[in-house]
Amino acid sequence: MQDTTLVTGALGCIGAWTLRNLVRAGRRAVAFDLGEDRRRLRLIMSDDEIAHIEFVRGDITDFAQVDALFEKHAITHVVHLAGLQVPFCRANPVLGAQVNVVGTVNIFEAARRRTGQVERIVYASSAAVYDVDDAKPGEAVAPNASGHPATLYGVYKQANEGTARIYFTENGVCSIGLRPYIVYGPARDQGMTSAPTKAMFAAAMGQPFHIPYGGRADYEYADDVAKTFLACASAEFSGAEVFNLPGAVLHMRELIAAIEAVEPASAGRITFDDKPLPFPEELDGSPLDALLGGVPRRPLVDAVRETIAVFRDAVASGRMKESE
């Protein structure tokens, strides 16, 4: 049977990068999303590459649709990214729970009904399962540390980790959950932690930008995150584990310095509030490094340079507007 990877939330940032990596590896990809806006895909993929993707429009909260999707397309691997982010969960908690929690149960239940067909689910959890007080001073949070999320979004993600555990212990559904922190790069334009990427776009356009938070945090380049999801989908592994996603732990000053190094004209025009996010500064990602034999990590300045170059090219070609 041909491997077929289902990507849910496929039109989001990580979804777009996951699809790009699948297509460039010559692997069959099915994209599932309620939306139809492919601008993030067009930002990082050619029309010819996009043409290789099978698109299915549907609602992750509708089990009948999800179940039919698995059946029709003979899904063997899942990269489950569909979910509403912190501001949207806060604005509409009921919809947030339906998408983030019920949608995840639907994915696991569809996989359970196809034992022997679906080999692995890799799903997006989040660093938001932890509160800042879950970290000991000067220490990274261990992957098995108990979390006390400070947002409904974090509570929903924590529930998904429990769902994955039960589906393995009771039904043998194999899964890996990953907890990204601040994902940045082309196509990252929504959510509380999208501000650093918006600052890179502003620098590319010669515009000022203010980031509404600061402090130290873990930064992960979107392409590296997508590659890690796909590496987990094919890794030698059985069980239901959740891993922190290791990146580069930086102070906001260091991130802005990298932007200024790539775009010297932006010096002094990117500012920030030096108040940290309500999450721990650093999460221990060493177990994931051990599982995969190393997690992809693009050097910060290289990733910022690539991001700014993509933005410039997109504006020049009309795929983005200067005001975006």
Backbone bond lengths (Angstrom), bond angles and torsions (degrees), N, CA, C in turn:
res aa  C-N    CA-C-N  psi(-1)  N-CA   C-N-CA  omega(-1)  CA-C   N-CA-C  phi
1 M - - - 1.463 - - 1.526 110.21 -
2 Q 1.331 116.51 133.45 1.450 120.80 179.45 1.529 110.21 -68.81
3 D 1.337 116.34 135.74 1.458 119.68 175.00 1.524 109.61 -66.22
4 T 1.311 115.51 133.15 1.462 121.58 176.60 1.509 108.40 -131.70
5 T 1.322 116.99 120.96 1.462 121.87 -178.09 1.519 110.11 -100.37
6 L 1.308 115.34 121.03 1.465 122.03 173.43 1.520 108.75 -88.09
7 V 1.321 116.72 129.05 1.460 121.92 174.96 1.519 107.49 -115.44
8 T 1.327 117.41 112.88 1.462 120.59 176.06 1.530 109.00 -92.10
9 G 1.317 115.97 155.31 1.467 118.09 -172.51 1.511 110.11 60.96
10 A 1.339 114.92 36.53 1.463 121.26 -167.95 1.520 114.07 -68.86
11 L 1.326 117.62 -19.91 1.455 119.89 -177.76 1.528 112.60 -94.13
12 G 1.325 116.84 4.94 1.454 120.88 173.97 1.518 111.60 -83.83
13 C 1.312 116.73 -175.23 1.466 121.65 -175.64 1.525 112.05 -63.10
14 I 1.329 117.44 -60.68 1.470 119.52 -178.08 1.520 109.98 -64.64
15 G 1.324 116.90 -35.01 1.455 120.10 177.27 1.516 112.29 -59.62
16 A 1.329 116.47 -44.45 1.468 120.48 179.91 1.525 110.94 -61.85
17 W 1.318 116.77 -44.86 1.467 119.90 179.81 1.532 111.44 -67.92
18 T 1.328 117.03 -34.10 1.463 120.08 177.18 1.519 110.38 -64.77
19 L 1.326 116.75 -44.57 1.460 120.44 177.96 1.525 110.96 -62.15
20 R 1.318 117.29 -41.26 1.466 119.66 179.06 1.530 110.85 -60.01
21 N 1.319 116.39 -44.62 1.464 119.48 -179.96 1.517 111.98 -66.22
22 L 1.320 117.62 -38.01 1.459 120.49 177.65 1.519 111.42 -63.77
23 V 1.326 116.64 -47.48 1.465 120.93 -178.73 1.522 110.56 -62.76
24 R 1.314 117.61 -43.78 1.463 120.71 -177.56 1.531 111.65 -70.64
25 A 1.324 116.57 -19.71 1.469 119.96 174.92 1.524 111.48 -89.97
26 G 1.336 117.35 -0.43 1.459 120.67 179.59 1.514 114.00 74.13
27 R 1.337 117.15 25.88 1.457 121.07 -177.64 1.532 110.82 -102.67
28 R 1.323 115.97 148.11 1.466 121.52 -178.40 1.521 109.17 -73.39
29 A 1.339 116.36 128.04 1.455 121.90 -177.32 1.516 110.22 -126.84
30 V 1.333 115.71 133.93 1.459 122.76 173.12 1.519 107.54 -115.60
31 A 1.331 116.05 122.49 1.458 122.25 -176.90 1.519 109.71 -102.30
32 F 1.334 116.49 123.92 1.472 121.70 -177.94 1.517 108.64 -119.57
33 D 1.331 116.46 124.32 1.459 120.74 -178.19 1.519 108.66 -160.75
34 L 1.327 116.13 148.23 1.458 120.39 177.00 1.519 111.20 -74.75
35 G 1.325 116.73 -28.16 1.452 120.97 -178.94 1.518 112.89 -84.36
36 E 1.311 115.24 175.94 1.463 121.55 178.90 1.528 112.63 -130.46
37 D 1.328 117.10 1.53 1.462 122.12 -176.60 1.533 109.66 -79.64
38 R 1.321 116.31 111.93 1.467 121.02 -176.26 1.528 113.10 -100.53
39 R 1.334 116.90 21.39 1.464 119.07 -174.97 1.528 112.29 -64.42
40 R 1.319 117.87 -32.66 1.469 118.56 179.06 1.526 110.29 -68.96
41 L 1.314 116.86 -37.54 1.459 119.70 176.39 1.521 110.50 -64.06
42 R 1.342 116.53 -44.00 1.473 120.01 -178.43 1.524 111.82 -66.37
43 L 1.326 116.31 -22.02 1.461 120.26 179.05 1.526 111.41 -68.09
44 I 1.338 117.23 -33.36 1.466 120.16 -172.57 1.531 113.41 -123.04
45 M 1.348 117.65 0.57 1.460 120.81 -178.37 1.524 109.79 -133.78
46 S 1.326 115.67 153.68 1.457 120.78 175.33 1.536 109.37 -83.01
47 D 1.310 115.90 163.61 1.460 119.91 177.39 1.529 110.70 -60.92
48 D 1.328 116.88 -37.45 1.466 120.32 178.78 1.527 111.26 -63.16
49 E 1.336 116.67 -39.81 1.463 119.94 178.58 1.527 110.62 -67.13
50 I 1.314 117.43 -43.06 1.463 121.53 -179.92 1.524 110.59 -61.75
51 A 1.321 116.24 -33.42 1.474 120.68 -179.12 1.524 112.76 -64.33
52 H 1.324 118.06 -18.31 1.463 121.55 179.60 1.534 112.52 -82.36
53 I 1.328 117.69 -6.46 1.464 122.08 -176.56 1.523 109.74 -93.28
54 E 1.323 116.70 139.25 1.463 121.48 172.73 1.539 107.71 -93.30
55 F 1.316 116.18 116.00 1.462 121.01 -177.44 1.522 110.43 -98.63
56 V 1.331 114.83 133.48 1.461 121.46 174.91 1.522 107.46 -128.50
57 R 1.316 116.59 120.10 1.468 119.94 177.20 1.517 108.58 -89.11
58 G 1.331 116.67 128.35 1.453 118.81 -178.74 1.513 112.10 -171.11
59 D 1.314 114.98 173.53 1.459 123.81 -174.14 1.520 109.72 -107.92
60 I 1.319 117.14 117.47 1.465 122.69 -177.67 1.530 111.33 -63.04
61 T 1.340 118.18 -21.49 1.467 121.04 -179.00 1.522 112.62 -82.57
62 D 1.321 117.51 -7.26 1.471 122.56 -178.91 1.523 108.73 -99.68
63 F 1.332 116.97 104.34 1.460 119.28 -174.84 1.521 112.52 -62.29
64 A 1.307 117.79 -36.70 1.461 119.92 -179.38 1.527 110.73 -59.57
65 Q 1.320 116.77 -40.47 1.459 120.48 178.20 1.523 111.13 -66.42
66 V 1.321 116.41 -44.20 1.468 120.49 -178.79 1.525 110.36 -64.63
67 D 1.315 116.72 -44.01 1.462 120.97 -179.03 1.534 110.93 -62.99
68 A 1.320 116.37 -43.48 1.468 120.54 178.62 1.525 111.40 -63.92
69 L 1.324 116.12 -34.67 1.463 121.43 178.69 1.527 110.81 -62.00
70 F 1.321 117.01 -46.92 1.467 121.56 178.72 1.528 110.93 -61.23
71 E 1.324 115.31 -39.58 1.464 119.91 -176.92 1.525 111.37 -71.79
72 K 1.306 116.71 -50.51 1.463 120.80 -174.54 1.517 112.42 -63.72
73 H 1.339 116.56 -39.61 1.461 120.45 -173.01 1.527 113.31 -101.18
74 A 1.332 117.91 5.44 1.467 122.25 177.18 1.526 111.45 49.41
75 I 1.328 115.81 55.73 1.462 122.35 -175.95 1.533 110.01 -65.26
76 T 1.331 116.53 132.27 1.466 121.48 176.54 1.530 113.00 -111.62
77 H 1.328 117.01 -28.62 1.463 122.04 179.79 1.530 108.87 -135.47
78 V 1.322 115.76 147.31 1.464 120.22 -179.68 1.517 110.08 -128.56
79 V 1.330 116.13 129.98 1.463 122.06 166.07 1.527 105.15 -110.60
80 H 1.323 115.48 102.40 1.476 121.62 -171.63 1.528 109.63 -96.85
81 L 1.325 114.97 106.64 1.460 121.80 -175.89 1.525 112.91 -118.80
82 A 1.336 117.51 -8.28 1.456 120.56 -176.21 1.519 110.61 -60.76
83 G 1.310 116.64 130.65 1.454 120.26 178.92 1.517 111.17 174.49
84 L 1.316 115.32 150.93 1.458 121.05 174.87 1.517 108.71 -90.83
85 Q 1.325 116.64 140.00 1.452 121.47 -175.24 1.526 111.65 -86.19
86 V 1.332 115.58 178.26 1.473 121.84 -169.91 1.532 113.38 -49.67
87 P 1.343 119.78 -52.95 1.465 118.27 -176.33 1.526 113.21 -62.93
88 F 1.335 117.04 -34.77 1.455 120.81 -177.63 1.526 110.95 -74.43
89 C 1.328 117.42 -36.25 1.466 120.78 175.18 1.523 110.78 -66.16
90 R 1.313 116.41 -36.67 1.468 120.24 178.82 1.526 110.44 -68.29
91 A 1.314 116.38 -38.88 1.465 120.66 -177.76 1.525 112.41 -73.91
92 N 1.341 116.48 -31.89 1.468 120.41 -177.73 1.527 108.78 -143.10
93 P 1.325 117.17 79.97 1.468 120.61 -175.27 1.524 113.98 -59.87
94 V 1.331 117.92 -35.40 1.465 120.10 -178.78 1.522 110.44 -65.72
95 L 1.329 116.65 -48.67 1.459 119.96 178.19 1.525 110.04 -63.70
96 G 1.338 116.65 -38.69 1.461 119.89 178.22 1.517 111.86 -58.55
97 A 1.326 116.87 -43.02 1.468 120.53 178.82 1.528 111.03 -68.39
98 Q 1.317 116.72 -38.51 1.470 119.63 179.70 1.523 111.11 -63.65
99 V 1.320 116.83 -45.27 1.460 120.43 -178.12 1.527 110.98 -73.48
100 N 1.331 116.19 -51.98 1.462 120.04 -171.02 1.533 113.22 -76.01
101 V 1.325 117.22 -37.85 1.465 120.15 -175.71 1.529 111.38 -97.61
102 V 1.332 117.28 -57.18 1.467 119.85 -179.41 1.533 110.20 -63.02
103 G 1.331 116.67 -39.53 1.462 119.39 178.16 1.514 112.45 -59.45
104 T 1.322 116.81 -38.46 1.466 120.58 178.48 1.522 111.32 -69.69
105 V 1.330 117.15 -41.11 1.471 120.09 175.65 1.529 109.71 -59.13
106 N 1.324 117.20 -40.48 1.463 120.19 179.55 1.523 111.75 -60.13
107 I 1.330 117.08 -40.93 1.468 121.17 178.81 1.526 110.37 -63.40
108 F 1.317 116.75 -46.37 1.469 119.86 -178.54 1.525 111.45 -67.62
109 E 1.321 117.18 -37.31 1.459 119.24 -179.59 1.529 110.94 -68.97
110 A 1.323 117.61 -39.67 1.464 120.07 176.75 1.530 110.62 -62.67
111 A 1.331 116.37 -38.06 1.467 120.03 177.10 1.524 111.04 -67.91
112 R 1.325 116.79 -40.44 1.473 120.46 -179.93 1.523 111.08 -58.91
113 R 1.298 116.34 -36.99 1.462 120.52 -178.02 1.532 112.46 -74.28
114 R 1.331 116.16 -3.99 1.468 120.04 -178.35 1.526 110.69 -129.37
115 T 1.317 114.92 50.57 1.457 120.37 176.03 1.528 109.37 -57.49
116 G 1.308 116.15 130.89 1.449 121.03 -177.48 1.514 113.37 94.96
117 Q 1.332 116.56 -17.46 1.466 120.51 176.42 1.522 110.91 -99.59
118 V 1.324 116.66 -52.05 1.464 121.44 -178.16 1.529 108.76 -86.94
119 E 1.317 116.37 116.68 1.464 120.80 -176.42 1.521 113.25 -86.31
120 R 1.328 117.19 -35.27 1.463 118.83 -172.27 1.525 110.45 -160.30
121 I 1.328 115.44 139.26 1.462 122.41 167.62 1.530 107.40 -110.72
122 V 1.315 115.95 127.72 1.465 120.59 170.47 1.525 105.92 -115.91
123 Y 1.319 116.50 121.87 1.466 119.56 -172.80 1.529 110.89 -125.89
124 A 1.317 114.93 156.31 1.458 121.26 -179.58 1.518 110.17 -88.34
125 S 1.328 115.88 111.09 1.450 120.48 163.37 1.532 105.73 -91.88
126 S 1.299 119.16 -146.29 1.464 119.55 -176.90 1.522 110.82 -167.20
127 A 1.325 114.94 153.27 1.461 120.12 170.93 1.520 111.32 -61.61
128 A 1.335 117.03 -15.86 1.464 121.51 -179.14 1.527 112.89 -69.98
129 V 1.348 118.52 -5.33 1.474 118.92 173.16 1.527 110.21 -70.15
130 Y 1.326 116.83 -10.47 1.463 121.66 178.96 1.520 111.26 -111.64
131 D 1.305 114.89 146.19 1.457 122.84 169.92 1.525 107.95 -97.39
132 V 1.306 116.64 158.61 1.462 120.13 -178.90 1.528 111.40 -56.56
133 D 1.329 117.89 -31.55 1.467 120.96 -178.57 1.525 112.93 -76.76
134 D 1.342 117.89 -5.18 1.457 120.33 176.40 1.525 112.16 -76.59
135 A 1.321 116.90 -9.75 1.468 121.82 179.35 1.519 110.64 -99.51
136 K 1.322 116.07 137.71 1.455 120.27 171.33 1.523 108.37 -81.06
137 P 1.330 118.27 146.08 1.470 120.55 -177.29 1.527 112.11 -53.29
138 G 1.320 116.14 125.80 1.456 121.55 176.37 1.511 114.86 78.52
139 E 1.336 118.95 5.70 1.459 121.72 -178.25 1.520 111.20 -120.56
140 A 1.326 115.35 148.31 1.457 121.08 173.63 1.527 109.12 -79.57
141 V 1.317 116.19 148.59 1.461 120.97 179.38 1.529 109.34 -77.19
142 A 1.326 116.81 128.29 1.462 121.51 179.34 1.523 110.25 -72.00
143 P 1.341 117.62 150.69 1.468 119.94 -178.47 1.519 113.91 -60.23
144 N 1.338 117.13 -28.24 1.465 119.81 -177.88 1.523 112.79 -96.82
145 A 1.333 118.12 11.21 1.460 121.19 178.88 1.526 110.06 -69.20
146 S 1.321 116.11 144.63 1.460 120.08 177.08 1.524 109.72 -71.50
147 G 1.328 115.59 131.51 1.456 119.99 -178.72 1.515 112.60 -101.19
148 H 1.312 115.50 149.78 1.463 122.47 177.74 1.532 107.57 -130.81
149 P 1.327 117.21 75.79 1.466 121.00 -171.92 1.521 112.72 -58.89
150 A 1.332 114.46 144.83 1.457 121.54 -177.21 1.519 112.45 -101.22
151 T 1.332 117.27 2.69 1.459 121.40 179.06 1.530 109.39 -134.93
152 L 1.322 116.18 157.05 1.461 119.50 174.52 1.525 111.02 -60.96
153 Y 1.322 115.92 -36.93 1.465 120.17 176.91 1.529 110.14 -55.41
154 G 1.324 116.60 -46.18 1.462 120.75 179.00 1.515 111.98 -64.84
155 V 1.320 117.19 -37.82 1.469 121.10 177.14 1.526 109.99 -62.99
156 Y 1.326 116.63 -42.72 1.468 119.95 179.69 1.534 110.67 -63.97
157 K 1.319 116.67 -41.41 1.470 119.94 179.41 1.530 110.65 -65.62
158 Q 1.312 116.28 -38.27 1.464 119.99 177.90 1.530 110.39 -64.42
159 A 1.327 116.72 -38.54 1.460 120.29 176.62 1.526 110.95 -61.67
160 N 1.333 116.78 -38.50 1.462 120.04 179.73 1.526 111.90 -64.29
161 E 1.325 116.35 -36.13 1.461 119.17 177.15 1.531 110.41 -62.90
162 G 1.337 116.41 -38.17 1.453 119.83 176.31 1.518 112.24 -68.27
163 T 1.306 116.71 -38.93 1.466 120.83 176.35 1.522 110.54 -58.16
164 A 1.323 116.53 -46.72 1.460 120.87 -179.65 1.523 111.30 -60.82
165 R 1.323 116.66 -41.85 1.472 120.65 -179.47 1.523 111.06 -62.56
166 I 1.324 116.88 -44.46 1.469 120.36 -177.78 1.525 110.93 -68.81
167 Y 1.323 117.09 -38.45 1.463 119.25 -179.79 1.530 111.64 -66.28
168 F 1.327 117.19 -26.15 1.465 117.94 174.51 1.525 111.33 -79.85
169 T 1.330 117.32 -47.22 1.464 119.26 -176.07 1.529 111.88 -65.99
170 E 1.327 117.32 -33.81 1.463 119.93 -177.25 1.522 113.65 -94.63
171 N 1.344 116.45 -28.03 1.470 119.42 -171.31 1.520 114.65 -130.28
172 G 1.338 117.23 -5.18 1.457 120.27 178.63 1.524 115.05 74.36
173 V 1.342 118.70 18.85 1.464 121.13 177.73 1.528 108.65 -76.82
174 C 1.319 116.27 117.84 1.466 121.91 -174.58 1.528 110.20 -84.50
175 S 1.333 116.42 134.89 1.470 118.96 -178.04 1.516 111.72 -152.33
176 I 1.328 113.87 156.69 1.464 122.91 170.93 1.524 107.32 -131.38
177 G 1.320 116.06 127.02 1.456 121.35 173.56 1.520 109.94 -102.69
178 L 1.307 117.14 139.24 1.464 122.52 178.77 1.524 110.10 -119.73
179 R 1.339 115.22 139.87 1.462 120.64 -178.07 1.540 110.23 -111.69
180 P 1.322 117.48 86.39 1.472 118.56 173.86 1.524 110.27 -67.59
181 Y 1.335 114.75 162.79 1.467 120.17 176.66 1.530 107.00 -116.17
182 I 1.332 118.67 -103.70 1.464 119.89 178.12 1.525 108.24 -96.13
183 V 1.315 115.74 106.03 1.461 121.75 177.13 1.526 107.70 -91.16
184 Y 1.330 115.76 131.62 1.468 119.07 -179.16 1.525 109.32 -134.50
185 G 1.327 114.53 162.53 1.455 120.46 178.84 1.513 111.27 130.18
186 P 1.328 117.91 175.23 1.457 121.16 179.75 1.524 111.57 -53.97
187 A 1.321 115.52 138.26 1.470 125.23 -179.84 1.523 113.08 87.18
188 R 1.340 118.83 -3.88 1.472 120.74 177.02 1.528 107.94 -89.97
189 D 1.318 116.94 93.94 1.454 120.71 -173.45 1.523 113.53 -130.15
190 Q 1.338 118.22 6.36 1.456 121.57 179.13 1.515 110.15 -133.48
191 G 1.345 115.06 156.57 1.451 120.31 174.54 1.517 112.43 97.80
192 M 1.322 114.73 163.66 1.459 122.50 -174.59 1.524 112.25 -60.19
193 T 1.340 117.60 -34.81 1.464 120.11 -174.38 1.531 112.75 -100.39
194 S 1.329 117.11 20.77 1.467 120.14 177.50 1.528 112.68 -83.29
195 A 1.339 117.63 -8.58 1.470 120.98 -174.05 1.533 113.80 -58.93
196 P 1.348 121.00 -40.90 1.465 118.79 178.19 1.530 113.07 -58.70
197 T 1.335 116.88 -38.82 1.464 119.38 177.63 1.521 110.69 -67.85
198 K 1.328 117.05 -38.97 1.463 120.09 177.34 1.532 110.64 -63.79
199 A 1.328 116.56 -32.23 1.465 120.11 175.93 1.521 110.35 -66.29
200 M 1.328 117.46 -37.23 1.474 120.79 177.20 1.520 110.86 -65.64
201 F 1.323 116.91 -39.61 1.463 119.94 176.85 1.525 110.20 -63.60
202 A 1.332 116.30 -43.86 1.467 119.70 178.97 1.529 110.88 -60.13
203 A 1.335 116.60 -42.09 1.463 120.11 178.37 1.523 110.59 -62.24
204 A 1.320 116.99 -40.50 1.466 120.82 178.99 1.519 111.33 -62.61
205 M 1.334 115.91 -32.29 1.474 120.96 -177.81 1.535 112.89 -93.69
206 G 1.344 116.47 1.29 1.461 119.35 -178.99 1.509 113.28 72.12
207 Q 1.329 117.15 28.69 1.457 122.45 -176.82 1.525 110.63 -112.76
208 P 1.337 117.96 153.13 1.465 120.31 174.81 1.524 110.17 -76.91
209 F 1.323 115.76 161.13 1.464 119.69 177.00 1.525 109.01 -156.46
210 H 1.349 115.33 142.50 1.463 120.70 177.62 1.520 109.39 -116.34
211 I 1.332 116.71 124.20 1.459 123.07 177.21 1.531 107.72 -91.62
212 P 1.338 118.53 125.33 1.467 120.18 -170.12 1.528 115.13 -81.53
213 Y 1.311 118.33 14.80 1.463 121.36 176.25 1.519 108.84 -153.25
214 G 1.323 116.21 176.10 1.465 119.76 -178.49 1.514 110.51 -156.92
215 G 1.331 115.72 -137.42 1.454 119.32 -178.56 1.518 112.49 74.52
216 R 1.343 116.16 -168.85 1.463 122.85 179.58 1.525 109.30 -99.66
217 A 1.311 115.21 144.23 1.469 120.44 178.38 1.517 108.31 -160.43
218 D 1.325 115.28 171.83 1.461 122.59 -178.85 1.533 108.93 -97.22
219 Y 1.340 116.34 124.11 1.464 122.37 -177.39 1.525 110.34 -110.20
220 E 1.340 115.84 135.17 1.465 121.17 -179.63 1.526 109.41 -131.54
221 Y 1.318 116.66 128.04 1.462 121.60 179.61 1.524 109.38 -72.50
222 A 1.333 117.45 136.12 1.463 122.25 -171.62 1.532 112.69 -56.62
223 D 1.316 118.05 -41.45 1.458 120.61 179.94 1.527 110.49 -64.34
224 D 1.327 117.46 -40.21 1.469 121.03 176.97 1.531 110.72 -62.69
225 V 1.339 116.13 -40.33 1.469 120.08 179.91 1.522 110.35 -62.69
226 A 1.332 116.50 -45.80 1.469 120.39 179.44 1.524 111.10 -61.14
227 K 1.315 116.58 -44.01 1.470 120.33 178.62 1.528 110.83 -61.58
228 T 1.319 117.01 -35.21 1.461 120.46 179.83 1.523 110.89 -69.65
229 F 1.322 117.19 -41.79 1.460 119.88 176.08 1.524 110.54 -57.30
230 L 1.325 116.31 -45.57 1.463 119.63 -177.72 1.530 111.57 -70.02
231 A 1.329 117.45 -35.26 1.466 120.01 176.15 1.526 110.44 -63.01
232 C 1.330 116.68 -38.52 1.469 120.08 178.04 1.523 111.24 -67.20
233 A 1.323 116.81 -32.13 1.464 120.12 -179.03 1.523 112.00 -65.05
234 S 1.331 117.19 -26.63 1.468 120.44 -176.33 1.527 113.28 -114.65
235 A 1.324 118.02 5.19 1.466 121.32 -177.84 1.527 111.14 -69.60
236 E 1.338 115.47 154.57 1.461 120.95 173.35 1.526 107.59 -73.09
237 F 1.324 116.00 104.05 1.462 119.25 -172.61 1.522 109.43 -162.89
238 S 1.325 116.60 143.60 1.457 121.87 171.05 1.516 107.94 -140.60
239 G 1.315 116.70 131.36 1.454 120.60 179.99 1.512 111.13 140.54
240 A 1.319 114.78 -160.78 1.465 121.98 175.40 1.513 106.64 -139.40
241 E 1.320 116.07 98.31 1.456 121.61 -178.18 1.524 109.89 -121.02
242 V 1.322 114.91 156.93 1.461 121.58 174.43 1.520 107.26 -124.32
243 F 1.335 116.10 132.31 1.457 121.13 -177.10 1.525 110.74 -123.25
244 N 1.314 115.22 140.82 1.458 119.83 167.57 1.517 108.76 -71.04
245 L 1.307 117.04 143.34 1.455 121.73 -177.71 1.524 109.07 -95.49
246 P 1.325 118.17 111.91 1.469 119.59 -176.64 1.517 111.99 -76.67
247 G 1.307 115.84 136.83 1.463 121.37 176.27 1.515 109.93 -137.16
248 A 1.329 116.52 -140.53 1.466 122.04 177.73 1.524 108.53 -110.84
249 V 1.317 116.84 120.08 1.456 120.68 178.87 1.520 108.50 -84.70
250 L 1.327 115.64 116.78 1.462 121.76 -172.22 1.519 110.72 -135.58
251 H 1.333 115.14 152.49 1.455 119.61 165.25 1.528 107.32 -85.10
252 M 1.323 116.34 151.96 1.460 119.74 -179.36 1.523 111.62 -55.41
253 R 1.329 117.15 -30.90 1.474 119.92 177.76 1.525 110.92 -61.18
254 E 1.337 116.55 -37.74 1.466 120.17 179.84 1.526 111.09 -69.15
255 L 1.318 116.49 -37.91 1.460 119.12 177.67 1.528 110.15 -63.84
256 I 1.319 116.95 -46.17 1.469 120.35 179.84 1.525 110.28 -64.38
257 A 1.324 117.35 -36.42 1.471 119.82 177.55 1.524 110.49 -62.11
258 A 1.337 117.28 -36.36 1.465 120.26 177.57 1.526 110.87 -66.78
259 I 1.329 116.78 -39.78 1.473 120.10 176.49 1.525 110.08 -62.03
260 E 1.320 116.62 -43.78 1.461 120.60 -179.12 1.530 111.49 -68.13
261 A 1.326 117.08 -31.21 1.466 119.75 178.10 1.531 110.56 -66.91
262 V 1.328 116.21 -36.74 1.467 120.66 178.79 1.523 110.83 -78.53
263 E 1.327 116.10 -38.90 1.464 121.90 -176.63 1.534 108.66 -127.59
264 P 1.360 117.53 82.61 1.471 120.45 -174.55 1.526 114.04 -57.50
265 A 1.335 117.71 -27.61 1.464 120.06 -179.14 1.528 112.12 -66.54
266 S 1.340 117.44 -14.89 1.467 120.18 -179.50 1.523 112.18 -84.74
267 A 1.322 118.12 -3.27 1.466 121.27 -176.18 1.525 110.93 -54.34
268 G 1.322 116.25 126.13 1.454 122.40 178.61 1.517 114.56 81.72
269 R 1.332 117.83 -4.09 1.463 120.32 -176.49 1.532 112.39 -101.91
270 I 1.326 117.17 -12.31 1.464 121.14 175.16 1.524 107.26 -103.72
271 T 1.321 117.33 116.45 1.461 122.01 -176.26 1.534 109.37 -120.32
272 F 1.334 115.90 169.84 1.464 119.73 -179.26 1.513 110.39 -154.75
273 D 1.331 115.96 157.17 1.458 122.96 170.70 1.516 107.37 -89.32
274 D 1.294 117.34 125.32 1.464 119.72 -175.98 1.525 111.43 -84.29
275 K 1.331 114.44 58.11 1.468 119.76 173.22 1.523 106.87 -121.49
276 P 1.324 117.74 129.39 1.469 120.45 -174.11 1.520 112.32 -73.75
277 L 1.312 114.75 161.06 1.453 121.11 172.41 1.538 109.32 -71.33
278 P 1.340 117.34 158.85 1.477 119.90 -177.05 1.522 113.23 -81.48
279 F 1.329 116.75 40.86 1.452 122.77 -179.96 1.524 108.52 -132.21
280 P 1.324 119.06 161.45 1.469 120.21 175.95 1.530 111.20 -60.28
281 E 1.326 115.76 153.65 1.467 119.80 179.93 1.520 112.26 -68.56
282 E 1.319 116.60 -35.81 1.464 119.63 -171.38 1.522 110.57 -143.46
283 L 1.327 115.84 138.57 1.460 122.81 176.22 1.525 108.87 -115.57
284 D 1.309 117.00 138.17 1.463 121.51 -179.00 1.529 109.78 -74.56
285 G 1.325 116.34 111.97 1.460 121.32 -179.97 1.508 113.82 -104.04
286 S 1.333 118.21 11.18 1.464 120.36 -175.11 1.533 113.84 -62.86
287 P 1.345 120.98 -35.58 1.471 118.36 177.88 1.532 113.10 -61.90
288 L 1.327 117.49 -35.17 1.464 119.77 177.58 1.524 110.50 -70.48
289 D 1.316 116.39 -40.18 1.466 120.21 174.20 1.530 110.32 -55.42
290 A 1.341 115.91 -42.83 1.460 120.09 -178.50 1.527 111.09 -67.28
291 L 1.323 117.59 -41.07 1.460 121.08 -179.49 1.521 111.75 -62.26
292 L 1.333 116.18 -43.85 1.466 120.92 -173.57 1.522 113.43 -94.41
293 G 1.320 116.59 -4.54 1.461 118.51 -175.19 1.516 111.93 69.58
294 G 1.323 116.23 31.87 1.462 122.36 -179.14 1.518 110.87 114.00
295 V 1.325 115.84 134.05 1.459 122.87 178.80 1.526 108.60 -100.21
296 P 1.343 118.40 137.44 1.476 119.76 179.19 1.525 111.55 -56.60
297 R 1.323 116.12 131.92 1.463 121.01 177.80 1.530 109.33 -140.48
298 R 1.299 117.51 104.23 1.464 120.84 175.37 1.530 108.88 -74.46
299 P 1.328 119.08 132.38 1.462 119.03 175.29 1.526 111.06 -54.07
300 L 1.321 117.17 141.17 1.461 122.49 -172.55 1.521 112.57 -52.91
301 V 1.326 117.64 -52.54 1.469 119.59 -176.47 1.523 110.86 -62.97
302 D 1.325 117.80 -37.36 1.461 120.69 177.98 1.532 110.60 -63.87
303 A 1.336 116.35 -42.30 1.460 120.06 -179.85 1.526 111.45 -66.90
304 V 1.324 116.74 -40.94 1.465 120.47 177.68 1.523 110.15 -64.76
305 R 1.320 116.40 -41.46 1.476 120.01 179.11 1.526 110.78 -62.06
306 E 1.327 116.45 -43.64 1.467 119.71 179.22 1.526 110.95 -64.77
307 T 1.324 116.79 -40.47 1.461 121.22 -179.99 1.525 110.69 -61.49
308 I 1.311 116.77 -48.54 1.462 120.84 -178.70 1.522 110.28 -64.69
309 A 1.326 117.56 -38.21 1.467 120.85 178.58 1.524 111.02 -64.35
310 V 1.335 117.37 -41.46 1.469 121.02 178.01 1.523 110.12 -62.09
311 F 1.323 116.55 -43.96 1.458 120.10 180.00 1.536 111.31 -62.93
312 R 1.299 116.72 -44.79 1.464 119.70 179.72 1.530 111.42 -60.73
313 D 1.320 115.31 -44.97 1.460 119.83 -179.82 1.525 110.96 -64.50
314 A 1.332 116.80 -39.15 1.458 120.56 -178.77 1.522 111.60 -66.17
315 V 1.319 117.16 -39.09 1.467 120.18 177.86 1.525 110.19 -69.69
316 A 1.315 116.51 -42.40 1.464 120.42 -179.75 1.528 111.95 -62.13
317 S 1.349 116.22 -33.70 1.464 120.45 -178.41 1.524 113.18 -90.15
318 G 1.332 116.77 -3.80 1.457 120.98 179.49 1.516 114.91 86.45
319 R 1.352 118.24 5.76 1.462 120.63 178.83 1.518 112.16 -78.07
320 M 1.319 117.03 -18.91 1.471 122.48 173.31 1.517 108.18 -134.79
321 K 1.335 114.73 157.91 1.458 120.88 174.84 1.515 109.00 -102.74
322 E 1.321 116.50 153.64 1.462 120.51 -179.32 1.521 112.27 -61.22
323 S 1.322 117.67 -24.24 1.459 120.78 -176.28 1.512 113.25 -88.88
324 E 1.343 119.17 -1.30 1.474 121.17 -177.36 1.529 110.77 -73.37
